Amino acid sequence: MSSVEALLREHAPQVLAALVRRHGGFETCEAAVREALLAAATQ
């Protein structure tokens, strides 16, 4: 596992929790985090 991948895995739950607190809608927030992680991993 690369250091970037480890960093993304470490912070993804925190980001998801913050989005859900701010915007509600767990499914929508989860999809947004997933898309962001995919974009970050491919760059």
NORCOR-V107966 format. One record per pair of residues at least 4 apart in sequence whose ideal C-beta (glycine too) atoms are under 7 Angstrom apart, sorted by the first residue. I is the first residue (numbers start at 1). J is the second residue. Records with the same first field share a line. If there is no record, write none. Layout:
I=J / J
//
This chain:
1=5 / 6
2=6
3=7
4=8
5=9 / 41
6=10
7=11
8=12 / 37 / 40 / 41
11=15
12=16 / 33 / 37
13=17
14=18
15=19 / 33
16=20 / 29 / 30 / 33
17=21
18=22
19=23 / 29 / 32 / 33
20=24 / 26 / 29
23=29
25=29
26=30
27=31
28=32
29=33
30=34
31=35
32=36
33=37
34=38
35=39
36=40
37=41
38=42
39=43
//
